[in-house]
Amino acid sequence: MDDFKLKVVLSILGGIVFSFIFILLAFVLPPEKKEEKIIVKPKGKLEQISHSLKER
């Protein structure tokens, strides 16, 4: 096997192994942590209006 074919085969195998590692890491590592939303009751009239507009 000459040098060029060896380099092509090794680069293809390296790419497959490299992508396989990242695919496994995507399944093993947990996704982002979900942050808990804190809902605060509006105190003033302006906050009530703003809150009601956000709900729509």
Secondary structure, DSSP 8 states (H G I E B T S, - for coil): --HHHHHHHHHHHHHHHHHHHHHHHHHHS--------------SHHHHHHHHHHH-
